[in-house]
């Protein structure tokens, strides 16, 4: 039996790491030789969860073909968001809750995609279907993933299934859902000591939209003004990223987790497409997006439609 690696997307968030750990634990219990790895170091939010439940962070890898042939993807499917040598690997399975794009395989695979707020909500179903109990620490990481992806149920991506799963996992993890969830989210909003390059890379994904490549980063905070006090630095770094990585457009979404609103900063070409997507007018490359908190549901689809039309 050959070893398998399971991992989430680049610049991993709490679901990318939590889902990988949870899926690996499930498959190990079922007798598979599988290891959860990560395509980047944990954010402060994710590290808070790992420390709280006393789990070591997965080792970070940049490529896989030198050690394995088979991999499993969680919390993503688009190749540009995955490991660098993904095209050379055999994908055994995908567990995801995002759009399906830029994805193909040479062999049949297990593909589980559901329109829920978090991959870990789907993985909880896999545990139940296999009649495997979720260990406390793994339940804690899955709970943390749901809290993160749904912003403690405030995101429009949140479904009744996510809420039910979170409540069940909170009981297994032996934590107060609201108290723990808020503390974890706040742990990820300490931005003052981070460089602008780090801020832009905390939670960023690349998307193909029409014939353009668009980079969309999101930062959670409790003080939007604090982030935009560094706007000039941010714009310079975004422009540099565009040039270095050949992005056509870089969009930064700064989300107030308490007010459930966001402000957008855009640098690059096709700024008119951004204005069209959100029915707004950019002023100083910025726009306020009331009620917008979800990149997956309230940002990427709107931009994609704008670029495709």
C-alpha positions in Angstrom: 0.0 0.0 0.0 1.5 3.3 -1.1 1.4 6.4 1.0 -1.1 9.2 0.3 -0.8 12.9 1.1 -3.9 15.1 1.7 -3.7 18.8 1.7 -5.8 22.0 1.3 -5.0 25.0 -0.9 -2.0 27.4 -0.9 -2.0 30.0 1.9 -4.1 27.6 4.0 -6.9 28.9 6.1 -8.4 27.0 9.1 -10.6 24.8 6.9 -7.7 23.9 4.6 -5.7 22.6 7.5 -8.5 21.3 9.7 -10.1 19.4 6.8 -6.8 17.8 5.9 -6.2 16.7 9.5 -9.8 15.4 9.8 -9.8 13.5 6.5 -6.4 12.0 7.3 -7.5 10.8 10.7 -10.6 9.2 9.2 -8.7 7.3 6.6 -6.0 6.3 9.1 -8.7 4.8 11.2 -9.9 2.9 8.1 -6.4 1.5 7.6 -5.0 3.8 5.0 -1.4 5.1 5.1 -2.1 8.8 4.7 -0.6 12.0 6.0 -2.1 15.5 6.3 0.4 18.2 5.0 0.0 21.9 4.3 0.9 24.2 1.4 1.9 27.0 3.8 2.3 27.8 7.5 -0.8 28.2 9.7 -2.3 31.7 10.2 -2.6 33.0 13.7 -6.2 32.0 13.8 -5.4 28.5 12.8 -2.5 28.3 15.2 -4.8 29.4 18.0 -7.0 26.4 17.2 -4.1 24.0 16.9 -2.6 25.2 20.2 -6.0 25.0 22.0 -6.6 21.4 21.0 -2.9 20.5 21.3 -2.4 19.3 17.7 0.9 19.8 15.9 0.7 21.7 12.7 1.1 19.6 9.5 4.5 19.8 7.9 4.7 22.2 5.0 5.4 20.9 1.5 5.9 22.6 -1.8 5.8 19.6 -4.0 4.8 15.9 -3.6 6.0 13.8 -6.6 9.4 13.0 -5.0 7.6 11.1 -2.2 4.2 10.0 -3.3 2.1 9.4 -6.5 -1.4 9.7 -4.9 -2.9 12.7 -3.3 -6.3 13.9 -2.0 -7.4 17.5 -2.2 -9.6 19.1 0.4 -11.1 22.6 0.4 -10.0 23.3 -3.2 -9.9 21.9 -6.7 -8.5 24.6 -9.0 -5.0 23.6 -10.0 -3.5 27.1 -9.7 -4.5 27.0 -6.0 -2.9 23.6 -5.4 0.5 22.1 -5.0 3.1 23.1 -7.6 3.3 19.6 -9.2 -0.4 18.8 -9.1 -0.4 18.0 -12.8 2.1 15.2 -12.2 0.1 13.5 -9.4 -2.8 11.0 -9.3 -5.7 12.6 -7.5 -7.6 9.9 -5.6 -10.3 12.2 -4.2 -11.5 15.7 -3.8 -13.6 16.9 -0.8 -14.7 20.5 -1.5 -17.3 23.2 -1.2 -16.2 25.6 -3.9 -16.8 26.1 -7.6 -15.3 23.5 -10.0 -12.8 25.1 -12.4 -9.6 24.4 -14.2 -9.7 20.8 -13.0 -9.3 17.5 -14.9 -7.9 14.1 -14.2 -6.6 11.2 -16.2 -8.2 8.6 -14.0 -11.6 8.2 -12.2 -11.7 9.6 -8.7 -14.0 10.1 -5.7 -15.4 13.6 -5.8 -17.5 15.0 -3.0 -18.6 18.6 -3.4 -21.6 20.1 -1.6 -22.9 23.7 -1.4 -22.2 24.2 2.3 -20.2 26.8 4.1 -17.3 24.6 5.0 -15.4 21.5 3.9 -15.3 20.2 7.4 -19.1 20.0 7.4 -18.9 17.5 4.6 -16.1 15.5 6.3 -18.3 15.1 9.4 -20.8 13.3 7.1 -18.0 11.0 6.0 -17.2 10.1 9.6 -20.9 9.3 10.1 -21.2 7.3 6.9 -18.1 5.2 7.9 -19.5 4.9 11.5 -16.3 6.3 12.9 -16.3 8.5 16.1 -14.6 11.9 15.8 -11.8 12.3 18.4 -12.1 15.4 20.6 -9.1 17.3 19.1 -10.1 16.5 15.5 -13.7 17.7 16.4 -12.2 20.9 17.7 -10.3 21.6 14.5 -13.4 20.8 12.4 -15.4 23.1 14.6 -12.8 25.8 14.2 -12.9 25.4 10.4 -16.7 25.9 10.3 -16.5 29.0 12.6 -13.8 30.4 10.4 -15.4 29.8 7.0 -18.8 31.0 8.2 -17.6 33.9 10.4 -19.5 32.3 13.3 -22.5 31.8 11.1 -22.7 35.4 9.8 -21.5 34.6 6.3 -24.2 34.1 3.6 -22.4 30.8 2.7 -23.5 29.4 6.1 -26.2 26.7 5.8 -28.3 25.0 8.4 -26.0 22.0 8.0 -23.0 24.0 9.0 -24.8 25.2 12.2 -25.9 21.7 13.1 -22.5 20.3 12.5 -20.8 23.0 14.5 -23.1 22.4 17.5 -22.4 18.7 17.4 -18.7 19.2 17.1 -18.7 21.7 19.9 -20.1 19.1 22.2 -17.5 16.5 21.2 -14.8 19.2 21.6 -16.1 20.2 24.9 -16.1 23.9 24.3 -18.7 26.7 24.4 -19.4 27.4 20.8 -19.9 31.2 20.9 -17.1 31.9 23.4 -14.5 29.7 21.7 -15.5 30.9 18.2 -15.2 34.6 18.9 -11.9 34.1 20.7 -10.5 32.2 17.7 -11.7 34.7 15.2 -10.2 37.6 17.2 -6.9 35.7 17.3 -6.7 36.1 13.6 -7.2 39.9 13.5 -3.9 41.0 15.0 -2.5 42.7 11.9 -0.4 45.6 13.2 2.8 43.7 13.4 2.5 42.2 9.9 4.2 43.6 6.7 1.9 44.5 3.8 3.3 41.6 1.9 2.3 39.2 4.7 -1.2 40.8 4.8 -1.7 40.2 1.1 -0.6 36.6 1.4 -2.5 35.6 4.5 -5.6 34.4 2.6 -5.2 34.9 -1.1 -6.3 32.8 -4.1 -5.8 33.2 -7.8 -8.8 32.8 -10.2 -9.1 32.6 -13.9 -11.9 35.0 -15.0 -12.5 35.1 -18.7 -9.0 35.5 -20.2 -7.7 37.3 -17.1 -5.9 36.1 -13.9 -7.3 37.8 -10.8 -5.8 37.5 -7.4 -8.3 37.9 -4.6 -7.0 38.3 -1.0 -9.1 38.7 2.1 -8.1 40.0 5.5 -10.3 39.9 8.6 -10.1 42.7 11.1 -12.0 44.6 13.8 -10.7 47.9 12.6 -10.8 48.5 8.8 -9.3 52.0 9.2 -6.2 50.5 10.7 -5.6 48.4 7.6 -6.2 51.3 5.2 -3.9 53.6 7.0 -1.3 51.6 5.0 -3.0 52.0 1.7 -0.1 53.4 -0.2 2.1 50.5 0.9 -0.6 48.0 0.1 -1.1 49.4 -3.4 2.6 49.3 -4.1 2.9 45.7 -3.0 -0.2 44.7 -5.0 1.3 46.3 -8.1 4.5 44.5 -7.5 2.6 41.2 -7.1 0.8 41.8 -10.4 4.1 42.4 -12.2 5.9 39.5 -10.7 3.2 36.9 -11.0 1.5 38.3 -14.1 -1.8 38.9 -12.4 -4.1 41.2 -14.4 -5.9 42.4 -11.3 -5.3 42.2 -7.5 -8.3 42.7 -5.3 -8.0 43.0 -1.5 -11.2 42.5 0.6 -10.8 43.8 4.1 -13.7 42.4 6.3 -14.9 43.8 9.6 -15.9 40.6 11.4 -18.0 42.5 14.0 -19.9 44.7 11.6 -20.1 42.1 8.8 -19.1 44.6 6.1 -16.1 44.9 3.9 -14.0 47.5 2.0 -12.4 46.7 -1.3 -9.0 47.8 -2.7 -8.3 47.1 -6.4 -5.0 47.5 -8.3 -4.4 46.6 -11.9 -6.2 46.6 -15.2 -10.0 46.3 -15.8 -11.0 48.3 -12.8 -14.2 49.0 -14.7 -15.0 45.3 -14.3 -14.7 45.7 -10.6 -17.1 48.6 -10.6 -19.5 46.6 -12.8 -19.3 43.5 -10.5 -20.3 45.4 -7.4 -22.4 48.2 -9.0 -20.2 50.8 -7.4 -17.7 53.5 -8.3 -14.1 53.2 -7.1 -12.7 56.2 -5.3 -9.0 56.2 -4.7 -9.1 52.5 -5.9 -11.5 51.7 -3.0 -15.2 50.9 -2.5 -17.3 50.0 0.5 -19.2 46.8 0.3 -22.0 46.7 2.9 -22.9 43.2 4.0 -20.2 41.5 2.0 -18.1 39.0 4.0 -17.8 36.0 1.7 -15.2 35.8 -1.0 -16.7 32.6 -2.3 -20.2 33.8 -2.6 -20.2 37.6 -2.7 -16.9 38.4 -4.5 -15.6 35.7 -6.9 -19.0 34.9 -8.6 -19.7 38.7 -9.2 -16.2 39.3 -10.6 -16.3 36.2 -12.7 -19.6 37.2 -14.3 -18.3 40.7 -14.9 -15.2 39.4 -16.7 -17.1 36.9 -18.7 -19.6 39.5 -20.1 
